[in-house]
Structure formats: C-alpha cells, structure tokens
Amino acid sequence: MCRGSLDLVTSLATPPPTEIAADLLDDLRTARRGAVALPALEPATYARDHAAFELLSDQRGLIAGHLAGRLAGMGDGPLSILSVGCGDGSLDARLAAGLVAAAPGRPVRYVGVEPWEGSAALFVERMSSLDAPEVSAEVHVAAFADVSLDEMFDVVVFVHSMYYVADVGTALRAALALLRPGGELWVLNAPKAALNALVDVLAPPQENHRQWFSADVGEAFADVGIILEEAVTLDALVDLLATTDEVLDFAVQARLTPELRDPVRAYLRAVAVPARDGSSRVPHPVDVFRAIRH
Ligand SMILES: C[S@@+](CC[C@H](N)C(=O)[O-])C[C@H]1O[C@@H](n2cnc3c(N)ncnc32)[C@H](O)[C@@H]1O
C-alpha cells in the first residue's frame, strides 16, 4: 500500500517523455527566437552526410521496396522516370537495377534533376556503374523550377526533395504536365513528426520559405485540384542517439553550434521509442503521395 503510493508520487513527479520532449523543444525555440539563422548544410558534404544518415535508418529500404512494388505493376514495356532532386542516385540506381533484373533488355530511361553538381555527377556515375545497356541516364544540373524538359515520362518522382521547392502547388502542376496520360506522380515527404519538429525550429529558411512537410504537400495537392490515388505512411526508425555531429546536423538540416548539440541530443532521447531489438530509435516516418495523370 505504502509502496504503491510512493510509486504514484514518483510517476506524478516525473513527466512522461512527450512532455519532456515538448519542454526541450520549447527551450530550443526560445533559444533560437530572434537569433541569426543557423548556417545551411554545405553542398559539398550534403550527399556524404545524407548517405551516413540513411545507413542509420530502415527508411531507405522501406522506400525502395514500396517503389519497386509500384514499378513492378507498370507492365514490361519501355519505362521513363524523372527523378526530381535525385541526389547521388543511390535510390534511383537501386530501383533501376531492380527493373533490369526483373526484365532484362527492357528499355529504361532515367532522367535526374539535381541543383548540386557534385551529387548530380554521382547520380550519373551510379547509373553508369549498373553497366546495363538498356538503362539510359542523364541529369540536369538545375533546380526543378529552372529546368526545361522536352519529353514526357511514365513516372515523375520526388523523394525527399519537395521540402526545398519555392512553391509546392506550382511544382506539382509542373510535374503532372511532364507525365504521359496514365503516368504517375509520386511524392515522398516527411511529416512534421518528432524529428522534423526540430527541423522546423532549427533549419534556416530555404530561399525565404520554411521546409514543406507532408501537411503542406497534402494541402497543395488539394489546392491545385490533383486527386490523390493514395497517401500512405511508411513507418521507419532511425538510430540517432549516438550519432556523429555531422549526421546530427543533417538530421536537423542546419549546421548546429556546439552549445545546441546537447539539447538537441536530449530531445532526441526524449522522443525515442523502443525498436524490435530493444534499442531506442527516433521515429522516421515518410508519407507517400500518388496521383495519376488522366
Ligand atoms: C534529401 S535529398 C534526397 C536525394 C534523393 N532523392 C534520395 O532520396 O536519395 C534532397 C535532394 O533535393 C535536392 N534539391 C534541393 N532543392 C531542389 C530543387 N529546388 N529542385 C530539385 N532538387 C532540389 C538536393 O540538392 C538534394 O540532393
């Protein structure tokens, strides 16, 4: 009886992790209020730190499996894919390799759009290293809004790149216009869940706008009148609790100052959940939006 009361007192005195996390986030918000924006991530190290981040998460595998399943349902004729914000091509090369393995000889055309030259060069290198004559690949070094494309595609895909466009509705309309009738638009974007609540507080603005999360993307689809065939969430987890400063910076999309790193790490510990193996991981969900050009 007495022991039970003590337990009750202890549990009342210790706020649940969600309250601790909310307080830590508020503290960070207060610390940043009115301060000069933190430096953005540098193009030269972005792809490297992104790759290190993905190695700590099971999200990349879930995305690859989901998109490979969709590609497998698109017949066995020639296929053309536009990957907007293709980065270093690690995901696209994996998908292209899967297409070649499933139907050797099937012509696959891959076009990347990527504003950062180093990442764009890696995209071409990765596609070439598939050594598959049926795969043709090229990349345009440009932001999506600035690229001029004179061909139509079966698929236009944005994997974690819609955050950065100036206007989501404009980008969605432009992407739809690049699809053949029956072609599919796929947008994979993160919600503003535990991890991206940090991005929202810490990341510097992108060309005068904040990063766009899934709610913004969903609203933009509705605003421009593009009907969604599907919107699903892939629930992933990322192991960020003992990561390097570089990966921590990638996770929050800003170059952190040394004094911000401890509170950021404390927040990540507070939002972590138990994984199947008993370790603590940070939720890392991604939403998949799919529309068809009719
Ligand atoms: C998180 S990475 C994703 C890369 C790749 N899609 C993947 O999943 O591995 C986001 C990419 O979007 C690119 N990006 C940023 N702004 C962009 C824009 N306005 N148009 C197209 N791509 C952009 C970045 O350079 C970066 O390579």
The ligand as an ORCA input file, in Angstrom:
! r2SCAN-3c Opt
* xyz 0 1
  C      17.298     14.613    -49.100
  S      17.999     14.697    -50.684
  C      17.212     13.343    -51.493
  C      18.037     12.775    -52.615
  C      17.440     11.546    -53.284
  N      16.126     11.792    -53.836
  C      17.398     10.401    -52.303
  O      16.324     10.063    -51.822
  O      18.478      9.859    -52.003
  C      17.207     16.108    -51.422
  C      17.774     16.486    -52.760
  O      16.954     17.522    -53.334
  C      17.807     18.415    -53.998
  N      17.122     19.716    -54.188
  C      17.153     20.795    -53.371
  N      16.421     21.798    -53.899
  C      15.904     21.345    -55.053
  C      15.078     21.926    -56.066
  N      14.616     23.179    -55.955
  N      14.767     21.175    -57.145
  C      15.221     19.901    -57.252
  N      16.016     19.304    -56.326
  C      16.350     20.012    -55.234
  C      19.023     18.498    -53.077
  O      20.139     19.024    -53.741
  C      19.179     17.054    -52.652
  O      20.035     16.339    -53.494
*
